[in-house]
Amino acid sequence: MIFKLIKIASALTLSAGLLLSASSTNAATKDMQVHFINVGQGDSIYIKTAAGDDIIIDGGNKDGSDVVAYLKKQKVKDIEVMISTHPDADHIGGLDEVLKAFKVKSVYAPKVSNNTLAFKDFLTAVKREGLKVKTAQKGVKLPLKGVNATFVAPVKTYAKSDLNDWSAVLRLVYGKKSFLFTGDAEIKSEMDMIQSKQTLKSDVLKVGHHGAKTSTSSAFLKAVKPTYAVVSVGKNSYGHPTSTVINRLKAQKVKTYRTDKSGHIIFTTNGTNLSVKTVR
């Protein structure tokens, strides 16, 4: 009888250990998702961290209803961090509608303004929600659990006419996998990032300025060493993405995706493995 009880106790201990081990494994393999939303000629990125935090970087063009609809489809209830990379309408345009549709806890943007209606609408919406814009600049870290999210640019202050170089550039690290979101940062900002000796190496690069030849320099690509690149682009008269940039990416053997060709581009990572799928 005693021997039987010992055997039962051992079995219970073993199964409890297996359950504990399984739950620990599950906890360690929670996924983070990064969605490059197809908003046409513009930028909008939605991130769901493994800890459950929601981040939105830019909101597409004037009408933010497509971004709001996409976030609702992802069952977003509130947003922990909103980032406006810079005041251009094709990045900031829909953020006022996102602010109207969701409870947003904090807003970050570089310390530069614009006199466009899109920028004024954004500031009005921030004020209406009782929020203040926090400055996005080199070294500012986002207070998020389970990830390391730090702005690597703007490194310096630029002329007010150089709005693209003011772009807030975020490097996000989860486990062994990393992403670099560059807004419209151009070569001047890229060189400042390189010279500031920050870690720029990232598995996924959001290509600067929709693939314009004034961004994504060879030197910057060598510093970032991406495996994947995403060009957020739509029908446009600028020639984006330029063959210059596409050829630079090819030369570095970077697997490149485009929202105009693939639709929404979604990366999933557990911090060790990284997969990508496209949704039209």
Stockholm file with secondary structure:
# STOCKHOLM 1.0

chainA/1-280         MIFKLIKIASALTLSAGLLLSASSTNAATKDMQVHFINVGQGDSIYIKTAAGDDIIIDGGNKDGSDVVAYLKKQKVKDIEVMISTHPDADHIGGLDEVLKAFKVKSVYAPKVSNNTLAFKDFLTAVKREGLKVKTAQKGVKLPLKGVNATFVAPVKTYAKSDLNDWSAVLRLVYGKKSFLFTGDAEIKSEMDMIQSKQTLKSDVLKVGHHGAKTSTSSAFLKAVKPTYAVVSVGKNSYGHPTSTVINRLKAQKVKTYRTDKSGHIIFTTNGTNLSVKTVR
#=GR chainA/1-280 SS CHHHHHHHHHHHHHHHHHHHHHHHHHHHTCCEEEEECCCSSSCCEEEECTTSCEEEECCCSSCTHHHHHHHHHTTCCEEEEEECCSSCHHHHTTHHHHHHHSEEEEEEECSCCCCSHHHHHHHHHHHHTTCCEEECCTTCBCCCSSSEEEEEECCSCCCTTCGGGGCCEEEEEETTEEEEECTTCCHHHHHHHHHTTCCCCCSEEECGGGGCTTSSCHHHHHHHCCSEEEECCCSCSSCCSCHHHHHHHHHTTCEEEEHHHHSEEEEEECSSCEEEEEEC
#=GC SS_cons         CHHHHHHHHHHHHHHHHHHHHHHHHHHHTCCEEEEECCCSSSCCEEEECTTSCEEEECCCSSCTHHHHHHHHHTTCCEEEEEECCSSCHHHHTTHHHHHHHSEEEEEEECSCCCCSHHHHHHHHHHHHTTCCEEECCTTCBCCCSSSEEEEEECCSCCCTTCGGGGCCEEEEEETTEEEEECTTCCHHHHHHHHHTTCCCCCSEEECGGGGCTTSSCHHHHHHHCCSEEEECCCSCSSCCSCHHHHHHHHHTTCEEEEHHHHSEEEEEECSSCEEEEEEC
//
